[in-house]
Amino acid sequence: MVQYAAGCSEAPARPQFRRWVKAALQCDAEVVLRLVDEAEGRDLNRQFRGKDYATNVLTFVYDDTQPLAGDIVLCVPVVRQEARQQHKDLTAHFAHLTVHGVLHLQGYDHIAEAEAAEMERLETAVLAKLGYADPYAEHA
């Protein structure tokens, strides 16, 4: 399910988000993807991570469910700002962060260097299958 809680005329359509989620899933899962504004993004990050700012993507896993279930929250203004600052296509950045969130949902992380390398490798492979460039490549 995709929820548009924030107005963003540039946000991809539901079928695109569903395609990206499906491409990154390695098991059955029930996923709610929610697009939020900066206020909601900041509130969620503060409430659940103790950080008083909006971040690009948050993943909430419900460990006691079968099949796997969770919520992925994308903060539209942060995603838009990052895409602009990094000279990335906005749709490609949404795709990357969606894949990133789905991998977190499945237990992948990027705290340790080896974990980060594996997660980046998977993200890059999934995005390549979807027709997107390596999100970690240097941009002009």
C-alpha positions in Angstrom: 0.0 0.0 0.0 1.2 3.5 -0.8 0.0 6.5 1.2 0.5 10.0 0.0 0.3 12.1 3.2 2.4 14.9 1.7 1.6 16.8 -1.4 4.3 16.2 -4.0 3.4 16.6 -7.6 6.7 15.1 -8.6 6.3 12.0 -6.5 6.1 8.8 -8.5 2.8 7.0 -9.0 1.8 4.0 -6.9 2.6 1.4 -9.5 6.2 2.7 -9.6 6.6 2.4 -5.9 5.0 -1.1 -6.0 7.4 -2.2 -8.7 10.4 -1.0 -6.7 9.3 -2.7 -3.5 8.6 -5.9 -5.3 12.1 -5.8 -7.0 13.8 -5.4 -3.6 11.8 -8.1 -1.7 13.5 -11.4 -1.2 10.5 -12.9 0.8 6.8 -12.4 1.2 6.0 -9.2 3.0 3.3 -6.7 3.7 4.6 -3.2 3.2 3.0 0.2 3.7 5.0 3.0 2.1 4.1 6.4 3.3 5.2 9.7 1.8 5.2 12.5 4.4 6.0 16.2 4.8 8.9 17.6 6.8 6.9 18.0 10.0 5.7 14.4 10.1 9.1 13.1 9.1 10.8 15.1 11.9 8.2 14.0 14.4 8.7 10.3 13.5 12.5 10.6 13.6 12.3 12.3 17.0 9.8 9.9 18.5 11.4 6.7 17.3 15.1 7.5 16.9 15.6 10.5 19.2 16.8 12.7 16.4 15.2 16.1 16.0 15.3 16.4 12.2 13.5 15.0 9.2 15.5 12.2 7.5 15.1 10.8 4.0 13.8 7.3 4.8 12.6 5.5 8.0 11.8 1.8 8.2 9.7 0.2 10.9 9.7 -3.6 11.1 7.0 -5.5 12.9 9.1 -8.5 14.1 6.2 -10.6 15.4 4.4 -11.0 12.1 4.3 -13.7 9.5 4.8 -12.9 6.7 7.2 -10.1 7.3 5.5 -6.7 7.7 6.5 -3.1 8.2 6.2 0.5 7.2 8.6 2.6 5.1 8.4 6.4 5.4 9.8 8.7 2.8 10.1 12.4 3.7 9.3 14.1 0.4 11.0 17.4 1.0 14.2 15.7 2.2 14.3 13.4 -0.8 13.7 16.3 -3.2 16.5 18.4 -1.5 19.0 15.5 -1.6 18.2 14.8 -5.3 18.8 18.5 -6.1 22.0 18.7 -4.0 23.4 15.5 -5.4 22.4 16.3 -9.0 20.3 13.1 -9.2 17.1 12.5 -11.0 14.3 12.7 -8.5 12.5 9.5 -9.6 15.8 7.6 -9.4 16.4 8.9 -5.9 12.9 7.9 -4.8 13.6 4.4 -6.3 16.9 4.2 -4.5 15.5 5.2 -1.1 12.5 2.8 -1.6 14.9 -0.1 -2.3 17.0 1.0 0.7 14.0 1.0 3.0 12.9 -2.5 1.8 16.3 -3.9 2.4 16.3 -2.5 6.0 12.9 -4.1 6.4 14.5 -7.5 5.6 17.3 -7.0 8.1 20.0 -5.4 6.1 21.9 -2.5 7.7 24.9 -0.2 7.1 26.4 0.4 10.5 29.4 -1.9 10.1 31.6 -1.4 7.0 31.0 -5.0 5.7 27.3 -4.7 6.1 27.3 -1.3 4.3 29.2 -2.8 1.4 26.7 -5.7 1.1 23.7 -3.4 1.3 25.1 -1.0 -1.3 25.9 -4.0 -3.6 22.3 -5.2 -3.3 20.9 -1.7 -3.8 23.0 -1.2 -6.9 22.0 -4.6 -8.3 18.3 -4.1 -7.8 18.4 -0.6 -9.2 20.4 -1.8 -12.3 17.6 -4.4 -12.9 15.1 -1.6 -12.7 17.1 0.5 -15.2 18.6 3.0 -12.8 22.3 4.0 -12.5 24.5 3.1 -9.5 23.3 5.6 -6.8 26.8 5.5 -5.2 28.7 6.5 -8.4 30.1 10.0 -8.4 27.9 12.6 -10.0 29.0 15.7 -11.8 
